[in-house]
Amino acid sequence: MSSRKSNGKVTGFQFSPWNLLLLVPLLILVTPLFNFDKPRLFGMPFFYWFQLAFVFVGVICVGIVYVMTKKVGINPGPDKLTVDDLDERNAR
């Protein structure tokens, strides 16, 4: 479901397998995965440094998805429906 602007850019959502990479940063919401004290890094408990590391992982994932999807193909043509086809005034 996307629409095409006159300047050739795509607006709206277009599915790409690269978008699945955006699910990786959501793993930080599963607290039992990292709710531990050890191993420590520079005296910092695992709970804290793992969250900090995930900030960088999230930024890298979003960057990869952006770079890989910024030139995704544009919708091949305009919608084939006319204004009269979209008119719902008489549908009631």
C-alpha positions, 0 to 999 in steps of 0.5 A, a space after each residue: 500500500 503505497 502512493 506515488 508523489 509527483 517527484 517520484 518518491 514513495 510514501 506509505 508502507 512498502 514491505 521489504 524483507 529488510 524491514 524484518 531486521 527492525 524486529 531485532 531492537 524490540 528484543 530489548 523489551 524481553 527483560 528476562 533475557 538480560 536480567 542478570 548481574 554477571 558478567 560485568 564489563 568494567 564493573 558495570 552489571 550485565 543489565 546495564 551494559 547490555 541495554 547500552 549495547 542494544 542502543 548501538 545495535 538498534 541504530 545499526 539495524 535502522 541504518 542498514 534497513 534505511 540504506 537497503 530500502 531507500 531505492 526500493 522500486 516505485 509503484 509502477 503506475 497510477 491508480 486505475 480507479 477514478 474519482 467516480 469509482 471512489 465516490 461512496 455517496 450513493 453506497 448507503 
